[in-house]
Amino acid sequence: MTIERVSVSTKAELAVELAKQTDEIIVVGDFSQNIAEIKKGQLNDTEMMGFAIGSGGVGTLVEYGANKLLDVFDSATKEDKKIRKQIERLYTIKRLTTDSFLLHLKQLDY
């Protein structure tokens, strides 16, 4: 099995690769700062499992409701919200350099 890896530097290129669910995406340039913000809020699988089990599943419902409420007040464009959700749901984020990040498709780890 070969892993497809591409490099993107614009939001449009990133959106195309996210839609294709490319195995690994290297994000460089100005948009990498947005990836850094997403990484700050992303929990790993172990943390997510601990949260779900520790709250008896109720935490997941509360998180869903809070996210929907925050989306209403978020001033980001529809496209930016879609990109953010795809990255959070489908990819793990790893910092490569100060201005580049690697997005790795989560399903490849299972």
KOLKEDO-896111 format. One record per residue (C-alpha): residue in one letter; x, y, z. Coordinates in nm, 3 decimals, decimal comma. Example, Ala and Ser with C-alpha at 12.3 -4.5 7.8 and 13.67 -1.06 7.14 Angstrom:
<sites>
rest:a	X:1,230	Y:-0,450	Z:0,780
rest:s	X:1,367	Y:-0,106	Z:0,714
</sites>
This chain:
<sites>
rest:m	X:0,000	Y:0,000	Z:0,000
rest:t	X:0,144	Y:0,334	Z:-0,102
rest:i	X:0,052	Y:0,654	Z:0,073
rest:e	X:-0,034	Y:0,948	Z:-0,147
rest:r	X:0,127	Y:1,269	Z:-0,021
rest:v	X:0,068	Y:1,614	Z:-0,170
rest:s	X:0,174	Y:1,964	Z:-0,077
rest:v	X:-0,068	Y:2,258	Z:-0,082
rest:s	X:-0,020	Y:2,628	Z:-0,020
rest:t	X:-0,365	Y:2,777	Z:-0,080
rest:k	X:-0,709	Y:2,725	Z:0,068
rest:a	X:-0,849	Y:2,620	Z:-0,271
rest:e	X:-0,585	Y:2,348	Z:-0,315
rest:l	X:-0,649	Y:2,227	Z:0,040
rest:a	X:-1,025	Y:2,209	Z:-0,019
rest:v	X:-0,971	Y:1,993	Z:-0,329
rest:e	X:-0,741	Y:1,751	Z:-0,146
rest:l	X:-0,976	Y:1,729	Z:0,154
rest:a	X:-1,265	Y:1,645	Z:-0,078
rest:k	X:-1,055	Y:1,363	Z:-0,229
rest:q	X:-0,951	Y:1,251	Z:0,122
rest:t	X:-0,586	Y:1,241	Z:0,022
rest:d	X:-0,377	Y:1,021	Z:0,255
rest:e	X:-0,132	Y:1,292	Z:0,361
rest:i	X:-0,142	Y:1,663	Z:0,293
rest:i	X:0,145	Y:1,899	Z:0,369
rest:v	X:0,014	Y:2,251	Z:0,428
rest:v	X:0,265	Y:2,532	Z:0,381
rest:g	X:0,233	Y:2,907	Z:0,358
rest:d	X:-0,020	Y:3,149	Z:0,502
rest:f	X:-0,297	Y:2,893	Z:0,559
rest:s	X:-0,071	Y:2,695	Z:0,791
rest:q	X:-0,156	Y:2,943	Z:1,070
rest:n	X:-0,519	Y:2,829	Z:1,049
rest:i	X:-0,401	Y:2,469	Z:1,083
rest:a	X:-0,207	Y:2,569	Z:1,396
rest:e	X:-0,531	Y:2,701	Z:1,550
rest:i	X:-0,716	Y:2,380	Z:1,466
rest:k	X:-0,435	Y:2,172	Z:1,618
rest:k	X:-0,464	Y:2,359	Z:1,949
rest:g	X:-0,822	Y:2,239	Z:1,989
rest:q	X:-0,782	Y:1,885	Z:1,859
rest:l	X:-0,781	Y:1,596	Z:2,108
rest:n	X:-0,619	Y:1,264	Z:2,025
rest:d	X:-0,821	Y:0,940	Z:2,014
rest:t	X:-0,725	Y:0,837	Z:2,369
rest:e	X:-0,839	Y:1,172	Z:2,512
rest:m	X:-1,165	Y:1,157	Z:2,316
rest:m	X:-1,234	Y:0,802	Z:2,440
rest:g	X:-1,161	Y:0,905	Z:2,800
rest:f	X:-1,397	Y:1,200	Z:2,770
rest:a	X:-1,677	Y:0,989	Z:2,621
rest:i	X:-1,643	Y:0,710	Z:2,878
rest:g	X:-1,588	Y:0,944	Z:3,173
rest:s	X:-1,903	Y:1,138	Z:3,098
rest:g	X:-2,109	Y:0,829	Z:3,027
rest:g	X:-2,171	Y:0,949	Z:2,671
rest:v	X:-2,347	Y:1,266	Z:2,784
rest:g	X:-2,036	Y:1,475	Z:2,718
rest:t	X:-2,050	Y:1,388	Z:2,351
rest:l	X:-2,404	Y:1,521	Z:2,326
rest:v	X:-2,312	Y:1,838	Z:2,515
rest:e	X:-2,010	Y:1,886	Z:2,288
rest:y	X:-2,230	Y:1,847	Z:1,979
rest:g	X:-2,478	Y:2,105	Z:2,109
rest:a	X:-2,202	Y:2,349	Z:2,205
rest:n	X:-2,041	Y:2,315	Z:1,862
rest:k	X:-2,373	Y:2,385	Z:1,688
rest:l	X:-2,427	Y:2,692	Z:1,906
rest:l	X:-2,075	Y:2,821	Z:1,841
rest:d	X:-2,125	Y:2,772	Z:1,465
rest:v	X:-2,416	Y:3,015	Z:1,476
rest:f	X:-2,195	Y:3,291	Z:1,617
rest:d	X:-1,881	Y:3,204	Z:1,417
rest:s	X:-1,797	Y:3,477	Z:1,166
rest:a	X:-1,596	Y:3,244	Z:0,939
rest:t	X:-1,718	Y:3,178	Z:0,588
rest:k	X:-1,909	Y:2,861	Z:0,504
rest:e	X:-1,609	Y:2,727	Z:0,312
rest:d	X:-1,373	Y:2,788	Z:0,607
rest:k	X:-1,613	Y:2,610	Z:0,845
rest:k	X:-1,636	Y:2,313	Z:0,607
rest:i	X:-1,256	Y:2,288	Z:0,578
rest:r	X:-1,215	Y:2,310	Z:0,957
rest:k	X:-1,472	Y:2,034	Z:1,020
rest:q	X:-1,317	Y:1,804	Z:0,759
rest:i	X:-0,972	Y:1,847	Z:0,911
rest:e	X:-1,096	Y:1,794	Z:1,267
rest:r	X:-1,297	Y:1,485	Z:1,177
rest:l	X:-1,071	Y:1,311	Z:0,925
rest:y	X:-0,709	Y:1,407	Z:0,992
rest:t	X:-0,445	Y:1,410	Z:1,264
rest:i	X:-0,219	Y:1,714	Z:1,257
rest:k	X:0,157	Y:1,710	Z:1,301
rest:r	X:0,383	Y:2,017	Z:1,291
rest:l	X:0,673	Y:1,970	Z:1,048
rest:t	X:0,836	Y:2,314	Z:1,063
rest:t	X:0,737	Y:2,654	Z:1,198
rest:d	X:0,525	Y:2,720	Z:0,889
rest:s	X:0,422	Y:2,373	Z:0,767
rest:f	X:0,195	Y:2,097	Z:0,894
rest:l	X:0,127	Y:1,738	Z:0,794
rest:l	X:-0,237	Y:1,626	Z:0,782
rest:h	X:-0,251	Y:1,246	Z:0,809
rest:l	X:-0,575	Y:1,060	Z:0,736
rest:k	X:-0,690	Y:0,900	Z:1,064
rest:q	X:-0,833	Y:0,588	Z:0,899
rest:l	X:-0,482	Y:0,485	Z:0,785
rest:d	X:-0,389	Y:0,429	Z:1,151
rest:y	X:-0,659	Y:0,167	Z:1,213
</sites>
